[in-house]
Amino acid sequence: MSAACPRLQPRVATLLAALLLAALVPGTHLEAELGAQEIGGVELMEVTITEVHRGMRQGGLTARALVEAYLERIVAYDERGPTLNSLIRLNPDALDRADSLDAVLQRTGALVGPLHGIPVILKDNYDMAGLPTTAGSASLAESFPADDAFQVRRIHEAGAIVLAKSNLAEFAFTAFETVGSMLPGWTFNPYALNRVPAGSSGGTAVAVAANLGLVGLGTDTGNSIRGPSSHTALVGIRSTMGLTSRDGIVPLYLHRDIGGPMTRSVEDAVRVFDVLAGSDPADAVTAEADGRRASSYLDALSTDIRGMRLGVAGQLAYTETADPEIIRRFDQALVDLEALGATVVRDFEIPGLDSLTEGVWNCPRFRYDLENYLATLPDAPVTTLQEIRDGGDVHVTVLPRVERFLEFEGTPETHEGCVAGDAAEERLRAGVRDAMGEHDVVALLYPTWNNPPRLVGDLSSPHGNNSPILSPPTGFPAMTVPMGWVRQGTLPAGLQIYGDAWSEETLIRVAYAYEQATHHRKPPPTAPPLRR
């Protein structure tokens, strides 16, 4: 096996070797099964949670068969074929977990929970007991957490199967590419292999977009759920700060970090999000979550948005360097929403936005947050950022950032930039709320990125990343949904929907109505169905 799946237990390595042999040698035992478009009577490509559960209840589909089908695709497309390079390691216990879930269903006739048997791609900055949590860095290759992250525990309790841990921009440092020292080489966009999937949750995005898993979890400090989702025709949700727990996630900037779903449909994103949202005693910021969350976010899956007033964030959308094709897709999205009965407020403006955003990113607290996280590990391979720097086990592009972060001294409560940043955040929150109130709008609309995915290695052309401007500094929620295609229908674009704190139900309603009216999502050509 390549470095993409290190330290596999022998049983899993044997399975994958057999699958690889079947793909290469006609007449082998697995040839008839390899590439079957239907698994237990269910179409695998673009399959949804609802379809999987229907197949399981009808008795034709098993969790084992589903896991095996995704493992086949991982061999074919992540390890070989286009070599998408999205996964750091497989979960060696995935098949055993599937078998146990199948046994429960057979014995009781009931699903364990709302994610029963659903294979999940987990970004490798989430803790999961028994597997290292690397954050994409070779410096943490032997970093084993004591237990699961809160969100991982929640999906396990709901019946999910963690299929694999995915690649990320090392330590989640960059929005622009997915590369690090743990997995050699870049992760490639499955819609165009010379393009990036953005960063840092690019591994999760690529794997889910290419149908190597059913749903995924990513993290978002400034962009990294929404950007990779936009670049790979996925749906991504960044919650209100405090609605979902950050416990057990390797931090970048803890006051901005959010974990959440990345999926091929709004409904699947909401089904996962419904499991994740809630209070966690280990994360004080979530104290209000149980009182604020919806009883079920599934109730927001409505196509009726008549009368909703939606503001066009033209200051973000219509910039000098915005790609004309992206803007045409955005303008069409506005027309589509109006056709659904929404009132689109095109003259919306946040007065003084440029001055309101000054200083909101002046708290470079990574060193403080990472070292606090490392202190929670039972046997951490390193305990300080200085040790990571001195060890040299980081990607060459990452080392300068590590050195800059070493300059942080003190705590977020005493650091001058952090104190000023807190005040700037409050001014921005007030400015956004005042503008939304003045125009009487319930959400804002803008392209997730104003420009299409860049070529691999291009860090100089206009990027158009809108995600860090409003949502993380205010702590307000945002989600992205496929908005269409550019460059002769080859590259995805995303529509971002942003609202006030605790307004997830509104955002979901708008996203679902738009998705159901447009159906822009399509699978990538580089990872087609495996055929007999």
N, C-alpha and C positions, 0 to 999 in steps of 0.2 A: 504494500500500500504506500501511497505517497505521503508527504508530510501533512496533507490535509486531514488525515485521520490517524494521528499518532496514538500509540499505546492502546490499540483495540484489544479486547479480550479475545482469546482464540476462537470461541464459537462464532463471534461476529465476523472476525477476519476470514474464517472458513466460508461463511455464508457469502460474503462479498466476493471472495475468490471464485466460488461456484457461479455466482451471477455473472462475473466478468467472463469466465470460461464460456458460459452459455451464450453470451453476446458475441463472442468471437468464433466459436466452433459450431457449425451447423450440426444438428442431430443430437446435441447433448440433451440431457433429461429436462432441463429447464427451458428449452427453446420455445415450447408452445406457450408457456406462461409469460416468458419475458416479452414485454411489449404489448401484452393484451390491453386494449383500450378500456375494456370493462373489467372491473375487479368485483367479483361477487354480484354481478348484475348492475353495478354502479359505474358510470363513466368517470374515469379518474381525472382527466384534464379539467381543471377549473371546478372540481367538485366542491360543494359547500358542506358546512356542518349539518344542515338540515337534511341534505341528500344522503350523507353518510349515516346519520341516525335512522333515516327511513330504511336504508338497506340493511342495517343491523337488526332493526325490529322485525323486518320481514324474513330474516334468517339467511339471506344470501351472502352478506358481507360480514367479515370478521375483522377485528382490529389487527390481528396478525397479518392477514392478507393485505390490508391497507399499508401497514408498515413495510412489508416486503416490497410492495409496489413502489413506494417512494425510495427505498434503498436501491432498487433497480435503476431508477431514474438518476439517483445520485451518482452511481457508478458510471452511467452512460454520459451524463452531461456535466457533472461537477469535476469528476476525476478524469474523464476521457472526453471525447467529442470536442465541444467548444471549450472545455476546461474553464468553466465559469469561476472556479476558485472561490466559492462562497462559504465553505464550511471548514472549520478548524478541526472538529472531531465529531464522531458519531457517539451516541449514548449506547454503550454496550449492553445496557439493561432494557433497551426499548422493546425487544421481542418478548422478553419475560413479562414485562409490564403489559404488553398487548395480550398475552396468553391469560394473565390473571383477570383482566377486564372481560375477556371473552367467557371465562369460566363463570364470572359473576352474572353476566347476562344470561348465560345458558341455565344457570341454577335458579335465578330469581325471576327472570323475564323482565328485569328492569335495568335501565342505565344507571351507572354510578352517579352521574351528575351531568350538567349541561355541556361538558366537553368530553364526554365518555369516548375514549378511543381516538381522539383527535390528535394527530401527529403535529407537534409544535416545533418550530425552529426558534432557538433561544440565543439571543445575542450573547457573546462570551464575556460580557461584563456583569451578568447575573450570576449570583452564587447558586450552585446546585450541589448538594452533598454527594460526595463520591467522585466528583469530577473537578479538575482544576478550573479556576476562574482566571483567565489570562489577561483580560482587557486588550487582547491583541498584541501583547508584549511578551517577548521571550524572557524578560526579567521576572515574569510571574508564571512561567511554565509549570512550576511545581507548587503553585499556591492553591491549597485545598481549604475551602471554607468548612466551618463546623456544621453548618446546616443550610437549608434552602433559603433563598431570598423570599420575602413575604409573598411577592407575586407568583413565584414558582410554587410555593406551598399552596396558594389559592388555586392555581390551575391543576395541580396534582389532585387536590381534594375534589375538584370538579370532574376528574376522570381523564385528564389529558395525558398524553405520552410525549415527553421531550425526546424528539428524534435526533437532534444534533445541536451543537453549539456553533454559532456562525461567526464569520470574520467581521472585523470592524476596523475603522481607522484607529491606530494604536492610541490607547487611553481615550478614545473618542475625541481626539484633538481637533480634527478638521472636518468641515462640511463638504469639502471639495473632492475627496477621493477616499477610497477604502483600501488602505495599505498599512502594513505594520511588520513587526519583526517575528511574530509568531507563525505566520503563514507566508511562505515566500511568494512574492509577486502581488500584482493587483487583483482585486475582484472586478470582473468585467460585467458591463450592462448586457443582459441577454437580448435586448432589442437591437444592439449594435455593438459588437465585441471590441470595437476600438473606442468605445465611449465608457465613461464612468457611471456608476449608480449613485453619485454623490457620496456623502459620508455622514456620520460614521457607521450608521446601521445598514451599510450597503450589503453586507453578507446576508442578513435577514431578508432584505428587500429582494435580492437576486434569487435566493432560494425559493421564496414564496411565489414570486412572479413566474419563475420557470417551472412551477409545479414540482418542486423537490420536497415540499412539505405542504401541509394544508393551511396553517396560519403561522404567524410569527410574533415574537416580542422584540421590540427595539427600545432604545432610550433616546431622549431628546433633551439636550441642554440648550441648543439654539436653533436646531434644524433637523436633527437626525432621525426622527420618525417621519416627519413630513417631507423632507427633501428626497431621501431615497425612495419613499413611496411615490412621490410625484414623478421621479425619473424612471420608475418601473411600472407605471400604470396600476398602482395599488391605492388602497385606502389606509390612512393612518390617523390615529387620534392622539393628540397631546391634551391631557386633562387640565382642569384647574389645579394649580398648586395646592396640595392638601387633600385632594380627592383620592389619590392613589399613593401607595407607600413607596418610599425609596430604599427601605431596609434591604440590605444584601445586594445592592447594586454598586459596583465600583464607581466612585464619584468622579465627576469632572469639576463642576461648580455645584455644590450640594443645594444651594438656594435656587438653582435653576433646573436641576435634573428631574426628569419625569420618565417613567417607563410606561409603555403602552402597546396596543396591538397594531400590527401591519398585516393586511389581509387583501384578498382579491375582491371582496364585496363589502358594502356598508353593513349588511346584516351580519356577516361573520365578525366584522370588527366590533359590532355592538354586542354580540354574544360573548366575545372574549372580554370586552370592557365591563360588561355586567358582572363578571366574575372577579375582576381586578379591583373595582372601586370599593372603597370602604376604609374604616379606621383601623389603625395598627398601633398597638401600644408601644412598639419599638420605634415608631416615627411620630414624634410629637406634632408635626405639622398636620397630621391627618386627624387631629382630635375632633374636628367638626364633620368629618366625612360621612359618618353614618347618619347624622342628622340632616345633611345636605343632599345626599345622593338620592336619585330617583328610586322608587321601590323596584322598578325594572326599567332599564333603558330600552328594552325591546318595545315598550309602549310608544316610543318615539318614532318607530318605523312606519311613518305615515307619508303618503304622497300628497296630502292636502296642505299646501302652504299658501293658500289664498289669503290675501290681506297682509301677509308678513312684509314688513318694510326692511329692506336690505340695502345697506350703504355700500357704494363703490369706493374703495380706498384708492382713488386715482393717484394720490401722492406716491403710492407704492407701485401701482401698475404701470402708469404711463411715464416711465422714466426715459431719459435720453438714450440709454443703451438697451432698452427692451427690444427683444426680437419681434419683428413685425408679424411673423406667423403666430407666435404665442399671443400677441395682442389680439389678432383676429379670432383665435380660439376663445379668448376671454370675452371679447365683445359678443360672440355668439352665445356664450354661456349666459350672459346677461339677458339676451333675447329669449333664450330657452327658459330661464327662470320667470321672466315676465309672462311667457305663454302658460306657465303653470299657475298664474294668478298672483305671484308676488309683486310687490311694488319696489322697483329698483330705483334707488335714490342716487342719481348720477352726480349731483352737485355736492355730495358729502365731502367734508374736509375737516381735518384735525388742525386747528390753528396752531402755528408755531411748531409743527411736528419736528423739524430739524433740531430746534433748540431743546425740545422736550426729550429727545433721545440722547442728547449729549451726556456722557458720563455713566450711562447705565451699564456699560460693560467694563468698568474700571476696577473690578474686584477679582484679581487673578488668584483665587484662593485654592487652586488645585493641590498645591503642596500640603496645606493644612488639612484639607478634606481627605486626600489619599492616605496620609500618615495616620489619621484617625481610623480609617477603614482597615489599614494593615494591622493596627493594634488589636483589632477584634479577631484576627486569625489565630488559630491554635498553634501553628508552627510556620509563621510567615517566612518565605525565602529571603525577603528584604523587609526592612522596617522603616526606611526613610527614602525620600526622593534622591538624596545625595548618594545613597548606596546604589540606586538604579542608575544614576548618572555614571558613577565610578565603575560599575560592572560592565557598562557598554552594551548591554543586551537590549538595545532599542534600534529601530530603523534609523538610517542615516538622516532621513528627513525630519525625524522626531527629536533628535538630540538637541538642536538649538532651542526648541520649545521647552524641553526639560530644563535646560540651563536658565532660560528666562524665568520659569516658574520657581526655580531655586531662590530667586531674589525676594520672594514673598516672606515677610517677617511678621510675627505677631499673630493675631487672630482676626477673623472678620469683624469682630466688635471693636477692634482697636486700629485696624489698618485704615489709613486715610482714604484710599480709593474706595474701600468697601463702605465706609461711613457715608462718603459723598454719593456713592452709588445707590445706597438705600434711599436717600433723599430724592435722587433723580428718578428712581423707580416710582416713588409716590407721586411726583409731579406728572409723570407720564400716565399713570393710572387715572389721575384726576382729569387730565387733558382728554384722554380717550373717552372717559365716561361723560364728560361735559359735551363733547362733540356728538356722541351717540344720542344723548338726551336732547340736544338741540335739534337734531334731525329726526328724532323719534324712530330710530332704527334698532332692530334686535340683533343684527349681526353685520359684519363687514365682509366684503368679497375682494379678492385679489389673486393674481396668479401665484402659485406657490413658489415657482421660479420664473423670472421674466425671460429666461434664456433656456434653450434646450440643453441636454446633457453635453458636457464638454468632451473633447477627445482626451484619451488617457495621456497624461503628461502635460496637458495644457493648464497652466495655473495663471495665465495672464489675460485671456480674453474675458469679456464681460460675463459674469456668472449669473446675476439676477436673483440671488437668493434673498427672498423676502421674509423668510421664517424668523430670523432673530430680531426683527425690528419691533414687533408689538407683543407677541405672546409670552416669551420667557420673561422679559423685564417687567411686564404687568402681572404675571402669574395667571393670566386669563387663558381659557382653553381655545384650541384651534384644531381643525382637522382638514385633511386634503382628500380629494376625490378625483379620479381621472376626468380630464377636461377635453381630451381629444388628442390629435396627432399632428406633428409637423414633419417637414422634410419628406414629402411624398408619402406621408402616412407611416413613417418608420420610427419616429421618436415620440415618446409620451410627453404630455403636459398635464399639470395638475391645477385644480381650482382650490384655493384655500378659503375656509369659512371660519371666521373668528368672532368671539362674543365675550360678554362680560363674565365675571366669575360665576361658576355653578350653572352656566347656560348650556351644558352639554346636550340636553334634550332638544333645544332649539337647533343647534348645529347639526345634530344627527338627522332631524326632520328635514332640514334643507338639503343636506347631502344625499339622503335617501331619495327624496323626490327628484332631485336632479339626476342621480344615477339611473333611476328607473325610467326616466324620460329619455335619456340619451344613450345608455349602454355603451360607453366608450371603451370599456376594458376589453382587451383581447390578449391571448397568450403570445409569448415571443416566438419568432420563427426558428430560433437556434435550438429550442428544446421541444420538438414536436412529440406527439404520442409515439411511444415505442410500439412497433408493429411485429406481428408474427413473421 
